[in-house]
C-alpha cells in the first residue's frame, strides 16, 4: 500500500502510526510513519511540541510527552483492529482534540498500522460528547440527574461515586476536589467525604492532599487521563512518581483510570476508578470521561457559590465578618434560629482618629490603620465572633463568657492599642445572662463606647477631623 498517497487523500489532519510486536509479546515504540501536509504543519506550528521538524518513522515521543492513553488506543486499533474515537482536552494544549483511530492492513510480520485523524475544536461538541454507547449514556445521565436533585453537595457527589463505580464495574471509585486559591482539598468516596487526617492515600506518600493533586497533574503528563492496566504501564508511574507507585502497590491497586476534572479550562480536581476488568478498559474510560463533564460543572458551581457566600459575609479589607454577616447573626438570635448561650457579651470598638488619618494621609493610610486595628481585635478576642460593622466600627459577640474574662479581653485590647503608635479604640461592652436580649446588650455597649469616644476626643481634640 502506498501509505503516503493514502494519508494525503484524507482532508483532516492525519498520520499513519505503526507499532511492532516484540518476541516476548510486548510492543515496541509507537512510530509516526508519515503524515499529510496538515499533520506536518501541526507538528511545526502547535505550541507544546518537543520537536518541530517532522521526520518520518520516528517515535511519537520525539514530538509529544509519553501518553499511556494514546498508546493504549493505538495498540487496540492497530493490533486488535478496533475503530476508536476520543474527544479530549489534553492539559498540554488549550483546545479540544477530536480523534479517530482506523486500523490498516499490513504486509509486514509483527508490524501493525493504523490511521490517526484529528480535528481541533475550541469547545467541546455536545453532538460528539453524546456519541457514547446507550448504556453508558443512560447510566451517566441518571447520575447527572442525582447531582442536581439535592442541595447537599457531599451527598450528591457520594451518590455519583457509587453510581460510577457500578457502571464501570470497578472495585473502588473516588473524587478529589481541589480549591487552588486556598490549597484546600477534599476526597469523596463511597461513604462520603474523607478528612485529610484519614486519607491513607496521601499519608502513604507523605503528602498533603493538595500536594497529591499537584503530583497527579504531573503524573498525567499533559494528557486528559491516565490509564494503568498492567505491570508495564505501572512501571511508567514507577519512573514518574516512585512514591505514588509504592502507594499503589501497598493498597494492591492493579489497574487505574485517573481523569482530570476541568471546568472552563480550570482544574477542579480528579476522578478515578481502580481494580476493574482490564478487558473492559474502554468502557471504564468512557464512563469516567463522560461523568467528568457533569461532576466538574457541579463542583465548579459549588465552589463559585461558596466564594460568593464568603464575599457576601467577609469584609475584604480586614478579612473580618462584615455588617451583613453581623445582621444575619443578630437576627438568628432574635428569631430563635440560634439558641442563646448561658451568657452573651457584646463589645463595640470604634477606631478613633480614622477620619483624620484619611484626611491627612489618604485612604491608603486609613486602610492600613483598619487592617492593624483588625489584627489587634483578632488577637484580643481570639475564639470569638468579630465583625466590621462599617467604617471605623467593630462589634464582637462573645458567647458563654464570664464578666471577668470579658473585662480581661477588653483590657488586652487597650494594652495592644496603647502600645501602638496610631491605633486607638473607644470601647464599650455589656454582658447579659439568664433572660438574654441581644438588642438590649448592643444598645448598652454602644452607649458606653460612645461615651468612651467622647472622652478620648475631649482629651485629644487634635485627633478629631473637621468632618467628624
N, C-alpha and C positions, 0 to 999 in steps of 0.2 A: 504493500500500500504506500502511495505517495502521501505521507502524513503532512508534509508541508502544504501540498495542494488542498488536502482535506481541511486543514486548520484555516487556510487563507479564505476558504469559501464560507466560513462562519462569520456572520456580521455582528457578533458580540465579541467582547474581549475574551480570548480563549487561548489555551495552550494544550499540549499533549504531555501527560505525565507518565512516567514509567517506574516500575518497581520490580526488582529481581528477587526471586525466591532463592534463599541460600540452602546449601546441603542439609543444614540442621533444622530446616523447616521455618526458620525466621526469615525476615525480609530485610533487604539492604536499604540504601538511601533512596528516597523518592526524588527522581530527577525530572527536570523540565526539558523535554527533548527538543521542543520547538514551540513557537508561539506566532500568532498572526501579528500584523502591524500594530493593532490596537493593544495587544498584550505587551509587546516590546515597548511601546510608548508608555504604558502604565508603569513598567519597571523603571524607566528613565525619569518619569515625572511625578511619581507618587511619593510624598514625604513619608519617611519612616522605613524606606528600603535600605538594606545594609549595603547593597551594591547597585549601581545604576547602569552598568554595562552588561547587556544580556549576551550570554554565550551559551548556545545550545548544549544540552547534555549535562549541565551542572546540577548538583543537588539543590533543591529549592531553598535549603537553609543558607545558601550563599546570598540570598536576597531577603529572606524573612527569618524571624525567630522560629525556632523549632516549635511546632504546633501539633500536639498529640491528637487533637480533634480533627485537623486537616489530614493528618496521616491515616487515621482510622477510616475516614471516609474514602480516601484514595485507595487504600488496600481493599476495602469492601467493594468498591466499584470495579477496579481493575482486575482483581483476583477472583472475586465472587460473582462478578457480572451483575452488580446492582446498579440501577439507575437511582441516583440520590440527589436530594435537594436540601439546601440550607439557606436561611436568611439570617445573618448575624450582624451585630455591631461590635466588631473587634476593638478592644481597648486601644490598640496601637493606631487606629485610624479614626478620623472624625466623621465617618459616613457608614452607611449600611452596605453590606455586600450580599447580593442575591446570587447564589452559586448553584451550579448543576454539574454533577459528575456523570459521564456517559461511558460505559465500558466499550472498549475497542478490541477488535480481533488482533491476534499476534501470531507471527510465524516463527518466533524465536522461543526455544525451550526455556521455561522458567523465567521469562520476561513478560510482564503484563503491562497493558496500556489502558489509559482512559483519557477522555477529553474533559478538560475542566473549563467551563464557560462561566462568566460572571458579568454582572452589571452593577454599577454604583448607584446607590439611592441615598438621598439626603434625609429621608424619613422612612420609617417602616411602612410597608404597604399592608393595609388591612386585608386586601384580597389574597396576598401571598401568605400572610400570617394565619389565615383561616383554612389553609390547604392541608391541614393535618388529617390523620385518619379519624373517622367519625367517632370511634370510642374514646380516643384521647380528647378530642374537641369537646365531646359531651361531658366527660368527667371533669375537665378543667373548667368548663362553663359552670358546672354545678358548684365547683369550688369558688369561682368568681362571685356567684350569687351569695354564697355564705359570707364572703368577705365584706359585702356591702349590706348584709342583713342585720348586723348588730353594731352598736356603738362601742362595744367592748373590744378594743383593738387587739389585746393579747389573746382573748378568746377566739376572735376571728382568725388570727394568724395560727393559733394552735389547731383549729379545725382544718385550716389549709394544709398544714404539715401532715396531719393524719390522712387527709384525702389524697395528697400527692404520694405518700408512701404506699397507699393501697393501689392507686392507679398504676404506679411504676413497679410495684412488686418488690420494692427494696426492703431491706431489714430495718433500716433507720433513715430518717429524714430530718432536716433541721433548717432553720433560717437564722442568719446572723445579720442584725440590723446595725448600721453604723451612722453616727452623727459626727461628721468630720469637724464641725465647728467646736463642739465640746469634747471631742475624742471619747464620747461615751458609746457603749455598745450593749446590746442585749441579745442573748441566744434564746430562741423559741423552739422548743422541742415538742414531742408528742404529748407532754404533760404540762405544757405552759412555759412561762419564762424561767430561765435558769440564771441565777445570780453569778457574777464573776467569781465569787468565792467558791461556788460549787461547780464551776466549769472545769471539768477534768481535761478537756482538750487543750486549752490554753495553759493550764497548770503544768501539764506534762511536758510542755515545750519551754517552760519558764518565761512565758509571755503574758502580757495583758491581752484582753480581748481586742483592743484597738491595734496592738502590735501584731496580733494574729491576722487581723483583717488586712493590714499593710503587707504582711508576708504572703497571704493568699493572692493578693493583687500581683505580686511579683511571680508567684508560682504559676499563675495562669499565663504569664509571659506574653501579654498583649493580645491574647485570643479572647473569644467570648466565653469559653468554658474550658474545663479541664476534664478529660476522661481517662481514668485509670482502670484498666480492665484485666491486667495480668502483671506478672512479675517484671516483664520488660519495661512496661510503662511506669511501674512503681520505681524502677531504677532511675528513671529520669528525675523523679522527685527526690530521690536519694542524693542526686547530684545538685539539684537546685536548692533544696531545703532539707538538709540532713535531720534537723530537729523534728520537722513535721513527719518525715519518713519514719523516724523512730516512734513517734506517737501513733502513726497508722499501724505499725507493727504491734505496738503494745496493746492496742484496742482491737486487734485482729480484723482490721479493715483490708479486705482483699480486692475490692472494687469500689470505685467512687466516681460520681459525676458532680462537679462543682461549677455552678453558674454565678456569674456576677449579676447583681441586681442594679439596673441603671434606670434613671428617670431623667429625661431631658439632658442626656449626656453626662449626668452626675451619678457617681457611685452612691448607692444607699445600702449596700450590703451584699450578702451571698445566700444562695440556697444550695443544698446538697442532698444527695441520696447515696447510701452505702450498701455494700454487700447484696448485690442483685444478680440475676441470671445474666451473665455477660453475653449470652447469645441474643439477648433482648436489649442490648445497649442502646440501639437507635430509638426504641420505644421510651426508654428512660430519658434519653436526651431530649426527645420531642416533648415529653411531659413537662420536664423542668424548664425547657426553653419557652414554651407557651405560658406556663404558670408564672414565670419570672416577670412577664409584662404586667400582669394584674397585680402581683404582690408588690412589685416596685412602685406601681402607681399608688396603691393604697398606703404603702409605707411612706412615700414622699408626701402625700396629702396629710397623713397623720403628723409627720414631722413639721409641716407647714403650720397646721393648726396649733401645735404645741408652741411654735415660735411666736405666732400671733397672740396666743394666750399670754405668753411671757411678756411680749411687748405691751399688751394692754394692762399688765399689772405691775410692771417694773419701771422705775424711773431710770432712764438710760444714762443720765449724768452720774448719779450716785450709786446705781445698782441696788438701791433700796426699793421696797414695795412702794407703789405710787398712791395717789389720792383715790383713784378708782378702786384699787385693792383695799384700801382703808375703809372706804364707804361700804364695800361689799362685806367686809369682816364685821363692821359695826352692825349692819343690817342683819347679818346672820345671827347675832346675839339677840337683837330686838325681836326678830320673827320666831325665834326658838329653833332655827335650823342648827345653831350651835348652842350647846349647853354651857351655862356659866360655870366656871371653876369655883372652888371654895372661896377664893379671894381674887380680886381683879384690881391691878394697879394701872393707872393711866398717867403717862408722863408727856407733857408738852415741852418741847425745847425749841426756842426761837433763836436764830443766829443773829446776834447783834452786829450792827455795822455793815451789813451786806450791801445796802444801797450806797453807802459812802464809798465802799470798795469799788462798786460798779461805776460810780461817778468819776472816781479818781484814776482807777486803773483799767477800766473797761470790763466787759463781760467775761473775758477770758480769766481775768484776775478773780472775778466773782465766782466763776465756775470752779477754779482751783480751791477757793475758800469753802465752797459747798462740799466738794469731794473730801477735803480734810475734815470738815465737820462730821460728815457721814462716817468716816473711819473711826473717829472718836466715839460716836454713838454705838457703832458695832462693837467696839472694844468694851465700853462700859456696860452695855446691855446685851452682851453675848447670850444667846439662847432664848431671847425674847423677840417679839414681832416689832420691827422698826419700819416706819412709813415716812416718806416725804410727803407731808400734807399739801405742800405747794409753796413756791417761792422759798422763803427762808424758814419755813415752819416744819417741824418734825413731830411725830407722835409715836409713842412706844406703848404697846399693850403687854403688860406683864401678868400672865396667868399664874395663879397659885403662888403668889409672892407674899412674904411677911412684911410688916411695916419696917422692921429693922433692915431687911435685905433691900427693900425699895429705897430707903434713905441712903444705904451704903452705895447702891448703884448710882444714885444722883450725885453723891459725894465724889465717886470716881470720875464722873463726867466733868464735874467742876475742877478737879485736880488736873485732868488732862487739858482742859480749857485754859487754866491758869498757867500751865507750863508751855502753852503755845504763844507765838508772837502776835497772832491776829485772830484766833478763833475764840469768841466769847459767846456764851449761851445765856439766855434768860430761860429759867426752868421753873415749871410748876408741876406738882404731882398730887394725886389723890388715890386713896385706897378704899375699896368697898369690899364688904364680906356679908354673908347672910343674904338679905334681900337686895341683890345687886341690881343697879341701874346704870348701864354704861354711859348713857347720855348725861346723867347727873354727875358722874365721875369726870367726864370730859369737860363739862361746864366749870366745875370747881378747879380742875387742873389748869384750864385755860385762864381763869381769873387770876390764879396765883402766878402763872407765867407772865401775864400782862403786868402785874404789879412789880415783878422782878425786873422786867424790861424797863419800866418807867424809872425805877430806882437806878438802873445802870445808866440811862441817858441823863438822869439828874446829876450823876457823879462825873459823867463823861460827855458833856454837851458837844464836844468837837467831833464825836463819832456819829452824831445824828445828821443825816443828809437833809438838805433843804426840802427834799421831796417826801420825807417821812411823815 
